[in-house]
Amino acid sequence: MSSHSFDLIGVGNPIMDLLALVPEKFLTDHVAGEKGGMVLVDDGDIVQLVAKLGGNIAVTPGGSAANATIGAARLGLRTTYLGKIGGDITARQYRENFSAAGGDASRFKHAMLPNGRCLSLITPDGQRTMRTHLGAAMTLSPDEIQPTDFAGVRHAHIEGYLMFNPALAEKVVRTARAAGCTISIDLSSFEVVNLTRDWILAQLDAGVDVLFANEDEIKALYQTDRPYDELARQLADHGGIGAVKMGKDGAWLARDRQLHRVEAVSVPRVTDTTGAGDAWAAGFLYGFLRGYPLPACGALGSLLGAETVQHLGPVIPDMHWPRLRKHAETLAQG
């Protein structure tokens, strides 16, 4: 039995997601920037876009590391979370949802401000284009990060969006390492990588146990169009596990001299890719922290990612979790 109180702490921005299905023309007419990315905006910008949508918006708790942490909790890990929520009803709903999913909410920070929220615009191909106002989450400062936040925690999973505040990201990683945590980082967005590439590479050299990247993120990190298996190997050359996710084309996993192709789980229809990468990380980290072989970790990540894209938003409905947990147990038995 582990001496740790928690298997996993997620670190990031606890954001409430606003989800809307839109035609391609809505992006062309109303949204600046590249399709499929994430851009930080003022709350007023979200208000204007919501007004143009004219209703039909679903609301669900989100945030990259939070999604992964909740998914890991639903599989059976003991999880907690470090991030700052607001003082409004949205924040209360967010905390209640996290607890109801099986996560420990005692390490949230608080501010008397509106909770952060993200508008996710989902086109018919399942791609999501995000506009985010961090709200209270944006006010988390390096001075608030304390050794007690990571006490009794085995592994820290850090979302890339935290790197928009380099001093905060640095304090989180340094404090987690000092507490003896193993570390995973999800790059989260190619915009993140473009802004913080040097810092990410420095962290890889300092020691990151698992790094998750999708196709756009890994290309931005190494500034090359080389094949994804080679890029996964390049990640592993830093000393940890490289996980390069390719959506419907599966993933590559590399560690030391090992290289594994993970096949995607086919689905009848893609509804929404929001949270799919986070679910993939949740499945992988569950297997990783349970000591599964690397291919089994990837297979469980692929299963959770495939389940997520069949539903609107990052939340897998309750009815599916018994089957997913049973599959996780099967992978453990080989």
C-alpha positions in Angstrom: 0.0 0.0 0.0 1.4 3.4 -0.9 2.4 5.8 1.8 1.1 8.7 -0.2 -2.3 10.3 0.5 -2.8 11.0 -3.2 -1.7 9.2 -6.4 -2.1 12.3 -8.5 -2.5 16.1 -8.2 -3.6 18.1 -11.2 -2.3 21.6 -11.5 -3.8 24.1 -13.8 -6.8 26.5 -14.5 -10.2 25.3 -13.2 -12.3 26.6 -16.0 -16.1 26.2 -16.6 -16.6 25.2 -20.2 -19.3 26.7 -22.4 -19.9 24.4 -25.4 -21.6 25.4 -28.7 -22.0 23.5 -31.9 -21.3 25.9 -34.8 -21.0 25.8 -38.6 -17.6 26.6 -40.2 -19.0 29.9 -41.3 -19.4 31.1 -37.7 -15.6 30.9 -37.3 -15.0 32.7 -40.5 -17.4 35.5 -39.7 -16.9 36.0 -36.0 -13.6 34.5 -34.7 -10.1 35.8 -35.4 -7.2 33.4 -35.3 -6.5 29.8 -36.4 -9.2 27.1 -36.2 -8.5 24.5 -33.5 -6.4 26.7 -31.1 -6.9 28.4 -27.8 -6.7 32.2 -27.4 -7.0 34.1 -24.1 -9.6 36.9 -24.3 -11.5 39.3 -22.0 -14.7 38.2 -20.5 -16.5 40.8 -22.7 -15.3 39.0 -25.8 -16.9 35.8 -24.6 -20.1 37.7 -23.8 -20.2 39.1 -27.3 -19.7 35.6 -28.9 -22.3 34.1 -26.7 -24.8 36.7 -27.8 -24.1 36.0 -31.4 -24.7 32.3 -30.8 -28.2 33.0 -29.6 -28.5 30.2 -27.0 -28.0 26.4 -27.3 -24.9 26.4 -25.1 -24.0 23.5 -22.8 -22.2 24.2 -19.6 -19.7 21.7 -18.0 -16.7 21.9 -15.7 -13.4 21.8 -17.6 -9.8 22.8 -17.7 -7.1 20.5 -19.1 -5.5 19.2 -15.9 -8.8 19.1 -14.2 -10.3 17.0 -16.9 -7.4 14.5 -16.7 -7.6 14.5 -12.9 -11.3 13.8 -12.9 -10.9 11.0 -15.4 -8.1 9.4 -13.3 -10.4 9.7 -10.3 -13.2 8.0 -12.1 -10.9 5.1 -12.9 -9.9 4.8 -9.3 -6.9 6.9 -8.5 -6.8 9.1 -5.4 -6.6 12.6 -6.8 -6.5 16.2 -5.7 -6.2 19.5 -7.5 -4.2 22.8 -7.3 -5.8 25.8 -9.0 -7.7 28.9 -8.1 -11.5 29.1 -8.3 -13.7 32.2 -7.9 -16.3 33.3 -5.3 -19.4 33.0 -7.5 -22.0 30.4 -8.0 -20.0 29.0 -11.0 -17.1 28.4 -8.7 -19.3 26.6 -6.2 -20.7 24.4 -8.9 -17.2 23.7 -10.2 -16.0 22.5 -6.7 -19.1 20.4 -6.1 -18.7 18.7 -9.5 -15.0 17.9 -8.8 -15.9 16.4 -5.4 -18.8 14.4 -6.8 -16.4 12.9 -9.4 -14.3 11.5 -6.6 -11.6 14.2 -6.4 -10.4 15.9 -3.2 -11.1 19.6 -3.4 -9.2 20.7 -0.3 -6.3 22.2 -2.2 -8.2 24.7 -4.4 -7.2 28.3 -3.9 -9.9 30.9 -3.8 -10.5 34.5 -4.9 -13.6 36.7 -4.6 -13.7 37.1 -8.4 -15.7 35.4 -11.2 -14.6 31.9 -12.0 -12.7 31.4 -15.2 -14.6 30.1 -18.3 -13.9 28.9 -21.8 -16.1 29.1 -24.8 -15.5 26.1 -27.0 -16.8 26.4 -30.6 -17.3 23.0 -32.1 -17.5 22.6 -35.9 -19.2 19.7 -37.7 -15.8 17.9 -38.0 -15.6 17.7 -34.2 -12.8 20.3 -33.9 -13.0 22.8 -31.1 -11.8 26.4 -31.2 -11.5 27.9 -27.8 -11.6 31.4 -26.4 -10.8 31.6 -22.7 -11.1 34.1 -19.9 -9.1 32.8 -16.9 -11.0 34.9 -14.3 -9.9 33.9 -10.8 -7.6 31.3 -12.1 -5.4 34.1 -13.6 -4.7 35.5 -10.2 -2.9 32.5 -8.8 0.5 33.7 -8.0 3.9 32.0 -7.4 3.8 33.1 -3.8 0.7 31.1 -3.2 2.4 27.8 -4.2 3.6 26.1 -1.0 5.3 22.7 -0.2 2.1 21.7 1.6 0.2 21.8 -1.7 2.2 18.7 -2.8 2.6 17.0 0.5 1.7 13.3 0.4 1.3 13.4 -3.4 3.0 10.8 -5.7 2.7 12.5 -9.1 1.9 16.0 -10.4 0.2 16.5 -13.7 0.7 20.0 -15.1 -1.2 21.6 -18.0 0.6 23.7 -20.5 -1.8 26.6 -20.2 -0.1 27.3 -16.8 3.0 28.3 -18.8 1.3 31.6 -19.9 2.6 32.7 -16.5 6.2 31.5 -16.6 7.0 32.4 -13.0 4.0 30.4 -11.8 4.9 27.4 -13.9 8.5 27.5 -12.7 7.4 27.7 -9.0 4.9 24.8 -9.5 7.5 22.5 -11.1 10.2 23.4 -8.6 8.0 22.8 -5.6 6.6 19.5 -7.0 10.1 18.2 -7.6 11.2 19.3 -4.1 8.2 17.3 -2.7 9.4 14.2 -4.4 6.7 14.1 -7.0 7.1 12.6 -10.4 5.9 15.0 -13.1 3.9 15.0 -16.3 3.3 18.0 -18.6 0.6 18.2 -21.2 1.6 20.9 -23.8 -2.1 21.7 -24.2 -1.9 24.0 -27.3 0.5 24.9 -30.1 0.1 28.6 -29.0 1.5 27.6 -25.6 4.5 26.0 -27.2 5.1 28.9 -29.6 5.3 31.3 -26.6 7.2 29.1 -24.1 9.3 26.7 -26.2 12.6 27.5 -24.5 11.2 26.9 -21.1 9.6 23.6 -22.1 12.9 22.3 -23.5 14.7 23.4 -20.3 12.2 21.5 -18.2 12.7 18.4 -20.3 16.4 18.6 -19.7 15.8 19.1 -16.0 13.6 16.0 -15.9 10.0 15.4 -16.9 8.7 11.8 -16.4 6.0 12.0 -19.1 5.3 14.7 -21.7 2.1 14.6 -23.7 1.9 16.4 -27.1 -0.4 16.3 -30.1 0.6 16.6 -33.7 0.7 20.4 -33.8 2.3 20.8 -30.4 5.2 18.4 -31.1 5.9 20.1 -34.5 5.9 23.5 -32.8 8.3 22.2 -30.0 10.9 20.8 -32.4 10.1 23.1 -35.3 10.2 20.2 -37.8 7.9 18.0 -40.0 9.8 14.8 -39.3 7.7 11.7 -38.7 5.9 11.4 -35.3 7.7 8.2 -34.3 11.0 10.1 -34.6 9.7 13.0 -32.6 8.5 10.6 -29.8 12.0 9.2 -29.7 13.4 12.7 -29.5 11.2 13.4 -26.5 12.4 10.2 -24.9 16.0 11.2 -25.4 15.5 13.8 -22.7 15.1 10.9 -20.2 11.4 10.5 -19.7 8.4 9.1 -21.7 7.3 10.8 -24.9 3.7 10.5 -25.8 2.7 11.9 -29.2 -1.0 11.8 -29.8 -2.3 11.8 -33.4 -6.1 11.6 -32.9 -7.8 9.1 -35.1 -4.3 7.9 -36.2 -3.4 6.7 -32.7 -0.2 7.6 -30.9 3.5 6.9 -30.5 5.0 6.1 -27.1 8.8 6.2 -26.5 10.9 5.4 -23.4 14.6 4.6 -23.5 15.0 2.3 -26.5 11.3 1.3 -26.5 9.0 2.6 -29.2 5.3 1.6 -29.3 2.6 2.4 -31.8 -0.8 2.8 -30.1 -3.8 2.1 -32.3 -6.8 4.4 -32.0 -10.1 3.0 -30.9 -12.6 3.5 -33.8 -15.9 5.2 -33.0 -19.1 5.4 -35.1 -19.3 9.1 -34.9 -17.2 12.0 -33.6 -19.4 14.5 -31.8 -16.8 16.8 -30.1 -13.0 16.5 -29.5 -13.1 18.7 -26.5 -11.2 17.0 -23.7 -10.2 14.0 -25.7 -6.5 14.6 -25.2 -7.1 15.1 -21.4 -9.0 11.8 -21.3 -6.1 10.2 -23.1 -3.7 11.5 -20.4 -6.1 10.3 -17.7 -6.1 6.8 -19.0 -2.3 6.8 -19.6 -1.5 8.2 -16.1 -3.8 5.6 -14.4 -1.9 2.8 -16.1 1.5 4.5 -15.5 0.9 5.0 -11.8 -0.5 1.4 -11.5 2.7 0.0 -13.1 1.1 -1.1 -16.4 3.4 -1.9 -19.3 3.8 1.1 -21.6 1.6 -0.3 -24.4 -1.2 -1.0 -21.9 -1.0 2.6 -20.6 -1.4 3.8 -24.2 -4.3 1.4 -24.9 -6.2 2.8 -21.9 -5.5 6.3 -22.9 -6.8 5.5 -26.4 -10.0 4.0 -25.0 -10.8 7.0 -22.8 -10.1 9.4 -25.6 -12.3 7.5 -28.0 -15.1 7.5 -25.5 -14.9 11.2 -24.9 -15.2 12.3 -28.5 -18.6 10.6 -28.7 -20.1 13.0 -26.2 -20.5 16.8 -26.1 -17.8 18.3 -23.8 -15.0 16.6 -21.8 -17.2 14.7 -19.4 -17.9 11.0 -20.0 -21.4 10.2 -18.7 -21.7 8.1 -15.5 -23.2 5.1 -17.3 -20.0 4.4 -19.2 -17.5 4.2 -16.3 -18.2 0.7 -15.1 -17.3 -0.7 -18.5 -14.2 1.5 -18.7 -13.0 0.5 -15.3 -13.5 -3.2 -16.1 -11.4 -2.7 -19.3 -8.7 -1.1 -17.2 -8.6 -4.2 -15.0 -8.4 -6.4 -18.0 -5.3 -4.5 -19.3 -3.7 -4.9 -15.9 -4.0 -8.7 -16.2 -2.4 -8.6 -19.6 
